[in-house]
Amino acid sequence: MAKRRDVIKRITKAAAAAGLTWKIEREGARHTVYTLDGLRIPIPRHTEIGEGLTEDIYKECAAKLGKGWWRQ
């Protein structure tokens, strides 16, 4: 399990390093939708996110941040 704040922090740092915009688009009841340079990334509003879902979120971000960016 990964903490939600750690997932968001990791994407924020990677986006800043790549010079991409990363901001909240909207807050829903169950998800917060972020945009990563125009790409919508929904992140569930749970304290902990399962490892499989965490990897899926990172893979969605890979379209802008590059393949395997989270493994570096």
Backbone torsions as a table, in degrees:
resi	resn	phi	psi	omega
1	MET	NA	140.0	178.3
2	ALA	-116.5	143.5	176.6
3	LYS	-72.8	139.1	-179.9
4	ARG	-56.8	-45.0	-178.0
5	ARG	-63.5	-33.0	178.7
6	ASP	-70.0	-37.8	177.3
7	VAL	-63.0	-47.5	-179.4
8	ILE	-63.9	-42.3	180.0
9	LYS	-62.6	-40.3	-179.1
10	ARG	-66.0	-42.4	178.6
11	ILE	-67.9	-39.3	179.4
12	THR	-59.7	-46.0	179.8
13	LYS	-64.8	-42.3	-179.0
14	ALA	-66.6	-39.1	179.4
15	ALA	-66.3	-41.5	179.0
16	ALA	-64.1	-40.6	179.6
17	ALA	-66.0	-32.1	-179.9
18	ALA	-88.1	-6.7	-179.9
19	GLY	76.3	28.2	-179.3
20	LEU	-102.9	155.6	176.3
21	THR	-84.5	139.5	179.1
22	TRP	-140.3	108.7	-176.7
23	LYS	-147.0	162.4	178.1
24	ILE	-76.8	128.1	175.9
25	GLU	-89.3	-47.7	177.9
26	ARG	-161.3	157.8	177.2
27	GLU	-110.3	121.4	176.1
28	GLY	-104.3	-178.0	179.6
29	ALA	-70.5	-35.8	-175.7
30	ARG	-112.5	-19.9	-177.6
31	HIS	-137.7	151.8	167.4
32	THR	-106.8	127.8	-178.6
33	VAL	-101.8	119.4	177.4
34	TYR	-103.7	158.2	170.9
35	THR	-118.1	132.0	177.1
36	LEU	-112.8	93.3	-179.5
37	ASP	52.7	45.0	177.7
38	GLY	95.7	-12.7	-180.0
39	LEU	-93.9	125.1	-179.0
40	ARG	-81.4	129.4	179.9
41	ILE	-126.5	106.4	175.9
42	PRO	-82.0	134.2	177.7
43	ILE	-124.8	124.8	-177.6
44	PRO	-62.8	150.0	-178.7
45	ARG	-94.1	60.6	175.5
46	HIS	-117.8	151.8	179.2
47	THR	-63.7	-42.1	179.2
48	GLU	-119.7	141.9	-179.5
49	ILE	-120.0	134.5	-179.6
50	GLY	-60.9	155.0	-177.1
51	GLU	-61.3	-40.1	179.7
52	GLY	-63.0	-44.0	179.4
53	LEU	-69.1	-36.8	177.0
54	THR	-60.1	-44.5	179.2
55	GLU	-65.8	-37.1	177.2
56	ASP	-63.1	-40.3	177.7
57	ILE	-63.4	-43.8	178.6
58	TYR	-63.4	-37.6	179.0
59	LYS	-66.9	-35.1	175.8
60	GLU	-63.1	-39.5	179.9
61	CYS	-71.1	-20.7	-177.4
62	ALA	-62.4	-22.1	177.6
63	ALA	-60.8	-31.7	-179.8
64	LYS	-105.2	-31.9	-174.6
65	LEU	-95.1	-10.1	179.8
66	GLY	102.7	149.6	-177.1
67	LYS	-62.4	130.2	176.8
68	GLY	69.0	22.7	-176.1
69	TRP	-59.8	-31.4	-175.8
70	TRP	-78.6	-13.4	-179.0
71	ARG	-86.9	-10.3	-175.9
72	GLN	-80.3	NA	NA
